Amino acid sequence: CSSFVGSYPSCSPYVLAVGGMAVDDKSGEKHAWIRSGGGFSSYADRPSYQDKALETYLAKTEDLAPNAGGKVYDTSKRAYPDIAGIGALYPVYGTVHIPSGAGTSGAYPDIA
């Protein structure tokens, strides 16, 4: 892969991007859901409200994908998602009860 391209509209600075988390059944620990996306916009500059959190994250994180000298992704651009909610194994109620659902679309109502 020569570069990662952010998915639209999540990488747009004009939307609130919601990512998905999963909760470990045994420990209760929250972690990134494997099917949730995230990264850096290829075009939109990083808004100043992301500076502090992102600089702290980048300083502590050693397991980012290899970046080939900044050519694969640009950490000076907008990072997404902005926030995350439960995106896996959440209960679904409607005309019938479905034991669990999955998808970042399920995280949006929780965040709202």
LUMKE-829944 format. One record per atom (N, C-alpha, C): x, y, z; residue in three letters; atom name; residue number from 1. Coordinates in pm, whole numbers, plus 50000, padded with zeros to 5 digits. Each point is the difference from the previous one (the first is absolute). Layout:
BEGIN
[[X, Y, Z], 'ALA', 'CA', NUM]
...
END
This chain:
BEGIN
[[50084, 49883, 50000], 'CYS', 'N', 1]
[[49916, 50117, 50000], 'CYS', 'CA', 1]
[[50089, 50124, 50000], 'CYS', 'C', 1]
[[49982, 50087, 49904], 'SER', 'N', 2]
[[50084, 50120, 49994], 'SER', 'CA', 2]
[[49945, 50114, 50083], 'SER', 'C', 2]
[[49869, 49999, 50029], 'SER', 'N', 3]
[[49943, 50102, 50088], 'SER', 'CA', 3]
[[49864, 49953, 50050], 'SER', 'C', 3]
[[49963, 50051, 50118], 'PHE', 'N', 4]
[[49867, 49976, 50056], 'PHE', 'CA', 4]
[[49916, 50121, 49966], 'PHE', 'C', 4]
[[49879, 49980, 49951], 'VAL', 'N', 5]
[[49911, 50109, 49967], 'VAL', 'CA', 5]
[[49883, 49996, 50098], 'VAL', 'C', 5]
[[49976, 50111, 50067], 'GLY', 'N', 6]
[[49891, 50007, 50098], 'GLY', 'CA', 6]
[[49864, 49982, 49935], 'GLY', 'C', 6]
[[49910, 49934, 50071], 'SER', 'N', 7]
[[49866, 49977, 49946], 'SER', 'CA', 7]
[[49912, 50123, 50023], 'SER', 'C', 7]
[[49928, 50037, 49897], 'TYR', 'N', 8]
[[49910, 50115, 50006], 'TYR', 'CA', 8]
[[49861, 49951, 50035], 'TYR', 'C', 8]
[[49923, 50066, 50083], 'PRO', 'N', 9]
[[50022, 50132, 50056], 'PRO', 'CA', 9]
[[50073, 50001, 50134], 'PRO', 'C', 9]
[[50040, 49884, 50053], 'SER', 'N', 10]
[[50064, 49996, 50132], 'SER', 'CA', 10]
[[50122, 50090, 50012], 'SER', 'C', 10]
[[50076, 50015, 49893], 'CYS', 'N', 11]
[[50121, 50080, 50007], 'CYS', 'CA', 11]
[[49974, 50149, 49981], 'CYS', 'C', 11]
[[49875, 50037, 49976], 'SER', 'N', 12]
[[49965, 50141, 49982], 'SER', 'CA', 12]
[[50000, 50074, 50133], 'SER', 'C', 12]
[[50049, 50123, 50004], 'PRO', 'N', 13]
[[49996, 50076, 50124], 'PRO', 'CA', 13]
[[49860, 50053, 50032], 'PRO', 'C', 13]
[[49904, 49976, 49912], 'TYR', 'N', 14]
[[49866, 50052, 50018], 'TYR', 'CA', 14]
[[49902, 49898, 50057], 'TYR', 'C', 14]
[[50050, 49885, 50039], 'VAL', 'N', 15]
[[49915, 49898, 50061], 'VAL', 'CA', 15]
[[50063, 49953, 50131], 'VAL', 'C', 15]
[[49917, 49941, 50085], 'LEU', 'N', 16]
[[50049, 49935, 50122], 'LEU', 'CA', 16]
[[50008, 49852, 49967], 'LEU', 'C', 16]
[[50121, 49947, 49991], 'ALA', 'N', 17]
[[50020, 49860, 49965], 'ALA', 'CA', 17]
[[49996, 49914, 50126], 'ALA', 'C', 17]
[[49917, 49896, 49997], 'VAL', 'N', 18]
[[49986, 49909, 50114], 'VAL', 'CA', 18]
[[50059, 49865, 49963], 'VAL', 'C', 18]
[[50094, 49955, 50079], 'GLY', 'N', 19]
[[50062, 49869, 49981], 'GLY', 'CA', 19]
[[49935, 49897, 50091], 'GLY', 'C', 19]
[[50039, 49876, 49984], 'GLY', 'N', 20]
[[49944, 49892, 50080], 'GLY', 'CA', 20]
[[50098, 49941, 50099], 'GLY', 'C', 20]
[[49950, 49968, 50119], 'MET', 'N', 21]
[[50078, 49930, 50102], 'MET', 'CA', 21]
[[49933, 49866, 50025], 'MET', 'C', 21]
[[50074, 49909, 50056], 'ALA', 'N', 22]
[[49947, 49872, 50045], 'ALA', 'CA', 22]
[[50037, 49986, 50148], 'ALA', 'C', 22]
[[49923, 49918, 50070], 'VAL', 'N', 23]
[[50026, 49976, 50142], 'VAL', 'CA', 23]
[[50030, 49852, 50017], 'VAL', 'C', 23]
[[50112, 49969, 50063], 'ASP', 'N', 24]
[[50038, 49862, 50025], 'ASP', 'CA', 24]
[[49902, 49938, 50099], 'ASP', 'C', 24]
[[49942, 49885, 49962], 'ASP', 'N', 25]
[[49900, 49934, 50082], 'ASP', 'CA', 25]
[[50051, 49965, 50139], 'ASP', 'C', 25]
[[50124, 49961, 50010], 'LYS', 'N', 26]
[[50055, 49952, 50128], 'LYS', 'CA', 26]
[[50053, 50114, 50087], 'LYS', 'C', 26]
[[50080, 50088, 49942], 'SER', 'N', 27]
[[50064, 50104, 50081], 'SER', 'CA', 27]
[[49919, 50129, 50007], 'SER', 'C', 27]
[[49911, 50020, 49903], 'GLY', 'N', 28]
[[49926, 50126, 49994], 'GLY', 'CA', 28]
[[50081, 50114, 49942], 'GLY', 'C', 28]
[[50122, 49970, 49955], 'GLU', 'N', 29]
[[50088, 50102, 49944], 'GLU', 'CA', 29]
[[49951, 50042, 49862], 'GLU', 'C', 29]
[[50002, 50131, 49976], 'LYS', 'N', 30]
[[49960, 50055, 49870], 'LYS', 'CA', 30]
[[50122, 50010, 49910], 'LYS', 'C', 30]
[[49980, 49972, 49872], 'HIS', 'N', 31]
[[50108, 50010, 49903], 'HIS', 'CA', 31]
[[49940, 50034, 49864], 'HIS', 'C', 31]
[[50086, 50041, 49908], 'ALA', 'N', 32]
[[49953, 50033, 49866], 'ALA', 'CA', 32]
[[49938, 49876, 49936], 'ALA', 'C', 32]
[[49885, 50020, 49936], 'TRP', 'N', 33]
[[49933, 49890, 49931], 'TRP', 'CA', 33]
[[50072, 49978, 49868], 'TRP', 'C', 33]
[[50028, 49875, 49968], 'ILE', 'N', 34]
[[50083, 49966, 49884], 'ILE', 'CA', 34]
[[49939, 50049, 49868], 'ILE', 'C', 34]
[[49870, 50016, 49993], 'ARG', 'N', 35]
[[49936, 50043, 49875], 'ARG', 'CA', 35]
[[49976, 50151, 49992], 'ARG', 'C', 35]
[[50046, 50072, 50099], 'SER', 'N', 36]
[[49986, 50146, 50000], 'SER', 'CA', 36]
[[50122, 50060, 49931], 'SER', 'C', 36]
[[49978, 50104, 49924], 'GLY', 'N', 37]
[[50110, 50063, 49929], 'GLY', 'CA', 37]
[[50049, 50124, 50071], 'GLY', 'C', 37]
[[50105, 50054, 49950], 'GLY', 'N', 38]
[[50056, 50123, 50053], 'GLY', 'CA', 38]
[[50131, 50030, 49931], 'GLY', 'C', 38]
[[50046, 50120, 50020], 'GLY', 'N', 39]
[[50126, 50036, 49939], 'GLY', 'CA', 39]
[[50013, 50150, 49987], 'GLY', 'C', 39]
[[50059, 50043, 49889], 'PHE', 'N', 40]
[[50025, 50141, 49976], 'PHE', 'CA', 40]
[[49946, 50037, 49862], 'PHE', 'C', 40]
[[49941, 50117, 49993], 'SER', 'N', 41]
[[49952, 50051, 49873], 'SER', 'CA', 41]
[[50118, 50021, 49906], 'SER', 'C', 41]
[[49976, 49983, 49872], 'SER', 'N', 42]
[[50104, 50027, 49901], 'SER', 'CA', 42]
[[50000, 50148, 49961], 'SER', 'C', 42]
[[49892, 50073, 50034], 'TYR', 'N', 43]
[[49984, 50136, 49952], 'TYR', 'CA', 43]
[[49976, 50104, 50109], 'TYR', 'C', 43]
[[49917, 49967, 50098], 'ALA', 'N', 44]
[[49961, 50099, 50101], 'ALA', 'CA', 44]
[[50108, 50018, 50106], 'ALA', 'C', 44]
[[50036, 50124, 50027], 'ASP', 'N', 45]
[[50098, 50028, 50104], 'ASP', 'CA', 45]
[[49945, 49961, 50137], 'ASP', 'C', 45]
[[50090, 49971, 50092], 'ARG', 'N', 46]
[[49959, 49964, 50136], 'ARG', 'CA', 46]
[[49945, 50124, 50071], 'ARG', 'C', 46]
[[49877, 49989, 50054], 'PRO', 'N', 47]
[[49947, 50113, 50078], 'PRO', 'CA', 47]
[[50077, 50014, 50131], 'PRO', 'C', 47]
[[50012, 50121, 50048], 'SER', 'N', 48]
[[50080, 50026, 50120], 'SER', 'CA', 48]
[[49948, 49925, 50123], 'SER', 'C', 48]
[[49869, 49971, 50005], 'TYR', 'N', 49]
[[49947, 49930, 50117], 'TYR', 'CA', 49]
[[50052, 49856, 50009], 'TYR', 'C', 49]
[[50059, 49947, 49894], 'GLN', 'N', 50]
[[50056, 49865, 50004], 'GLN', 'CA', 50]
[[50149, 49999, 50038], 'GLN', 'C', 50]
[[50063, 50115, 50001], 'ASP', 'N', 51]
[[50146, 50006, 50019], 'ASP', 'CA', 51]
[[50048, 49929, 50126], 'ASP', 'C', 51]
[[49951, 50039, 50115], 'LYS', 'N', 52]
[[50052, 49947, 50126], 'LYS', 'CA', 52]
[[49981, 49849, 50011], 'LYS', 'C', 52]
[[49878, 49954, 49975], 'ALA', 'N', 53]
[[49972, 49856, 50012], 'ALA', 'CA', 53]
[[50081, 49919, 49899], 'ALA', 'C', 53]
[[50011, 50049, 49879], 'LEU', 'N', 54]
[[50071, 49925, 49896], 'LEU', 'CA', 54]
[[50150, 49997, 50025], 'LEU', 'C', 54]
[[50057, 50111, 50041], 'GLU', 'N', 55]
[[50144, 50001, 50030], 'GLU', 'CA', 55]
[[50031, 49905, 50115], 'GLU', 'C', 55]
[[49915, 49997, 50102], 'THR', 'N', 56]
[[50019, 49907, 50112], 'THR', 'CA', 56]
[[49990, 49856, 49952], 'THR', 'C', 56]
[[49898, 49971, 49918], 'TYR', 'N', 57]
[[49981, 49865, 49945], 'TYR', 'CA', 57]
[[50121, 49957, 49917], 'TYR', 'C', 57]
[[50044, 50086, 49910], 'LEU', 'N', 58]
[[50112, 49965, 49913], 'LEU', 'CA', 58]
[[50130, 49979, 50077], 'LEU', 'C', 58]
[[50018, 50075, 50109], 'ALA', 'N', 59]
[[50121, 49984, 50081], 'ALA', 'CA', 59]
[[50002, 49867, 50076], 'ALA', 'C', 59]
[[49882, 49947, 50031], 'LYS', 'N', 60]
[[49991, 49877, 50078], 'LYS', 'CA', 60]
[[49980, 49875, 49915], 'LYS', 'C', 60]
[[49970, 50016, 49874], 'THR', 'N', 61]
[[49963, 49887, 49915], 'THR', 'CA', 61]
[[50117, 49957, 49913], 'THR', 'C', 61]
[[50034, 49873, 50011], 'GLU', 'N', 62]
[[50109, 49945, 49920], 'GLU', 'CA', 62]
[[49951, 49904, 49892], 'GLU', 'C', 62]
[[49872, 49963, 50004], 'ASP', 'N', 63]
[[49953, 49896, 49909], 'ASP', 'CA', 63]
[[49917, 50053, 49883], 'ASP', 'C', 63]
[[50026, 50124, 49958], 'LEU', 'N', 64]
[[49933, 50050, 49880], 'LEU', 'CA', 64]
[[50054, 49926, 49878], 'LEU', 'C', 64]
[[49921, 49999, 49896], 'ALA', 'N', 65]
[[50045, 49938, 49876], 'ALA', 'CA', 65]
[[50128, 50070, 49950], 'ALA', 'C', 65]
[[50091, 49926, 49937], 'PRO', 'N', 66]
[[50121, 50063, 49946], 'PRO', 'CA', 66]
[[49963, 50115, 49907], 'PRO', 'C', 66]
[[50073, 50111, 50010], 'ASN', 'N', 67]
[[49961, 50120, 49928], 'ASN', 'CA', 67]
[[50095, 50042, 49889], 'ASN', 'C', 67]
[[50105, 49931, 49975], 'ALA', 'N', 68]
[[50091, 50028, 49889], 'ALA', 'CA', 68]
[[50034, 50148, 49989], 'ALA', 'C', 68]
[[50045, 50057, 50111], 'GLY', 'N', 69]
[[50043, 50140, 49998], 'GLY', 'CA', 69]
[[49888, 50100, 49981], 'GLY', 'C', 69]
[[49879, 49968, 50046], 'GLY', 'N', 70]
[[49887, 50092, 49990], 'GLY', 'CA', 70]
[[49927, 49996, 49868], 'GLY', 'C', 70]
[[50031, 49904, 49914], 'LYS', 'N', 71]
[[49936, 49994, 49869], 'LYS', 'CA', 71]
[[49872, 49916, 49998], 'LYS', 'C', 71]
[[49979, 49915, 50101], 'VAL', 'N', 72]
[[49883, 49912, 50001], 'VAL', 'CA', 72]
[[49880, 50069, 50064], 'VAL', 'C', 72]
[[50023, 50071, 50110], 'TYR', 'N', 73]
[[49896, 50080, 50063], 'TYR', 'CA', 73]
[[50066, 50121, 50063], 'TYR', 'C', 73]
[[49921, 50106, 50018], 'ASP', 'N', 74]
[[50054, 50127, 50047], 'ASP', 'CA', 74]
[[49937, 50036, 50134], 'ASP', 'C', 74]
[[50078, 49988, 50107], 'THR', 'N', 75]
[[49946, 50025, 50135], 'THR', 'CA', 75]
[[49975, 50148, 50027], 'THR', 'C', 75]
[[50034, 50088, 49905], 'SER', 'N', 76]
[[49966, 50141, 50017], 'SER', 'CA', 76]
[[49860, 50031, 49949], 'SER', 'C', 76]
[[49933, 49900, 49942], 'LYS', 'N', 77]
[[49865, 50018, 49948], 'LYS', 'CA', 77]
[[49896, 49959, 50104], 'LYS', 'C', 77]
[[49873, 50023, 49969], 'ARG', 'N', 78]
[[49891, 49970, 50091], 'ARG', 'CA', 78]
[[49998, 49852, 50034], 'ARG', 'C', 78]
[[49995, 49971, 50129], 'ALA', 'N', 79]
[[49991, 49861, 50046], 'ALA', 'CA', 79]
[[49853, 49964, 50022], 'ALA', 'C', 79]
[[49966, 49877, 49976], 'TYR', 'N', 80]
[[49863, 49954, 50026], 'TYR', 'CA', 80]
[[50003, 49854, 50040], 'TYR', 'C', 80]
[[49904, 49952, 50077], 'PRO', 'N', 81]
[[49877, 50067, 50042], 'PRO', 'CA', 81]
[[50025, 50101, 50112], 'PRO', 'C', 81]
[[49898, 50084, 50023], 'ASP', 'N', 82]
[[50008, 50098, 50107], 'ASP', 'CA', 82]
[[49969, 49936, 50135], 'ASP', 'C', 82]
[[49905, 49911, 50002], 'ILE', 'N', 83]
[[49958, 49931, 50121], 'ILE', 'CA', 83]
[[49965, 49856, 49964], 'ILE', 'C', 83]
[[49980, 49917, 50101], 'ALA', 'N', 84]
[[49963, 49861, 49973], 'ALA', 'CA', 84]
[[49894, 49955, 50099], 'ALA', 'C', 84]
[[49915, 49911, 49954], 'GLY', 'N', 85]
[[49897, 49938, 50083], 'GLY', 'CA', 85]
[[50001, 49851, 49976], 'GLY', 'C', 85]
[[49919, 49929, 50075], 'ILE', 'N', 86]
[[49994, 49854, 49985], 'ILE', 'CA', 86]
[[49951, 49967, 49859], 'ILE', 'C', 86]
[[50081, 49927, 49926], 'GLY', 'N', 87]
[[49968, 49966, 49862], 'GLY', 'CA', 87]
[[49990, 49851, 49976], 'GLY', 'C', 87]
[[50003, 49922, 50106], 'ALA', 'N', 88]
[[49991, 49854, 49985], 'ALA', 'CA', 88]
[[49927, 49941, 50121], 'ALA', 'C', 88]
[[49920, 49901, 49972], 'LEU', 'N', 89]
[[49928, 49925, 50104], 'LEU', 'CA', 89]
[[49909, 50087, 50085], 'LEU', 'C', 89]
[[49927, 50093, 49937], 'TYR', 'N', 90]
[[49902, 50080, 50073], 'TYR', 'CA', 90]
[[49861, 49941, 49975], 'TYR', 'C', 90]
[[49909, 50007, 50099], 'PRO', 'N', 91]
[[49866, 49944, 49982], 'PRO', 'CA', 91]
[[49918, 50084, 49902], 'PRO', 'C', 91]
[[49917, 49933, 49921], 'VAL', 'N', 92]
[[49916, 50066, 49901], 'VAL', 'CA', 92]
[[49854, 49966, 50032], 'VAL', 'C', 92]
[[49918, 50103, 50016], 'TYR', 'N', 93]
[[49858, 49981, 50029], 'TYR', 'CA', 93]
[[49918, 50064, 49891], 'TYR', 'C', 93]
[[49892, 49936, 49964], 'GLY', 'N', 94]
[[49907, 50050, 49900], 'GLY', 'CA', 94]
[[49873, 49917, 50013], 'GLY', 'C', 94]
[[49943, 49961, 49888], 'THR', 'N', 95]
[[49884, 49913, 50007], 'THR', 'CA', 95]
[[50037, 49862, 50053], 'THR', 'C', 95]
[[50128, 49965, 49982], 'VAL', 'N', 96]
[[50053, 49877, 50059], 'VAL', 'CA', 96]
[[50135, 50035, 50062], 'VAL', 'C', 96]
[[50039, 49926, 50102], 'HIS', 'N', 97]
[[50128, 50024, 50065], 'HIS', 'CA', 97]
[[50108, 49919, 49928], 'HIS', 'C', 97]
[[50104, 50067, 49959], 'ILE', 'N', 98]
[[50116, 49934, 49941], 'ILE', 'CA', 98]
[[50108, 50003, 50108], 'ILE', 'C', 98]
[[50058, 49886, 50036], 'PRO', 'N', 99]
[[50094, 49997, 50113], 'PRO', 'CA', 99]
[[50113, 50102, 49992], 'PRO', 'C', 99]
[[50057, 50022, 49882], 'SER', 'N', 100]
[[50105, 50100, 49992], 'SER', 'CA', 100]
[[50018, 50045, 49855], 'SER', 'C', 100]
[[50052, 50120, 49987], 'GLY', 'N', 101]
[[50029, 50055, 49868], 'GLY', 'CA', 101]
[[50142, 50049, 49997], 'GLY', 'C', 101]
[[50043, 50041, 49883], 'ALA', 'N', 102]
[[50135, 50053, 49986], 'ALA', 'CA', 102]
[[50003, 50103, 49889], 'ALA', 'C', 102]
[[50078, 50102, 50020], 'GLY', 'N', 103]
[[50017, 50103, 49899], 'GLY', 'CA', 103]
[[50011, 50136, 50065], 'GLY', 'C', 103]
[[50078, 50088, 49938], 'THR', 'N', 104]
[[50014, 50133, 50057], 'THR', 'CA', 104]
[[49869, 50077, 49993], 'THR', 'C', 104]
[[49907, 49960, 49914], 'SER', 'N', 105]
[[49868, 50064, 49998], 'SER', 'CA', 105]
[[49929, 49982, 50133], 'SER', 'C', 105]
[[50030, 49892, 50070], 'GLY', 'N', 106]
[[49941, 49978, 50132], 'GLY', 'CA', 106]
[[50060, 50089, 50106], 'GLY', 'C', 106]
[[50121, 50050, 49977], 'ALA', 'N', 107]
[[50064, 50088, 50098], 'ALA', 'CA', 107]
[[49941, 50141, 49996], 'ALA', 'C', 107]
[[49949, 50042, 49885], 'TYR', 'N', 108]
[[49947, 50137, 49988], 'TYR', 'CA', 108]
[[49888, 50029, 50099], 'TYR', 'C', 108]
[[49894, 49917, 50009], 'PRO', 'N', 109]
[[49894, 50032, 50096], 'PRO', 'CA', 109]
[[50050, 50003, 50144], 'PRO', 'C', 109]
[[50096, 49917, 50033], 'ASP', 'N', 110]
[[50057, 49998, 50133], 'ASP', 'CA', 110]
[[50070, 50132, 50030], 'ASP', 'C', 110]
[[50069, 50055, 49903], 'ILE', 'N', 111]
[[50071, 50126, 50016], 'ILE', 'CA', 111]
[[49901, 50117, 50009], 'ILE', 'C', 111]
[[49895, 49994, 49918], 'ALA', 'N', 112]
[[49902, 50110, 49997], 'ALA', 'CA', 112]
[[49934, 50012, 50136], 'ALA', 'C', 112]
END
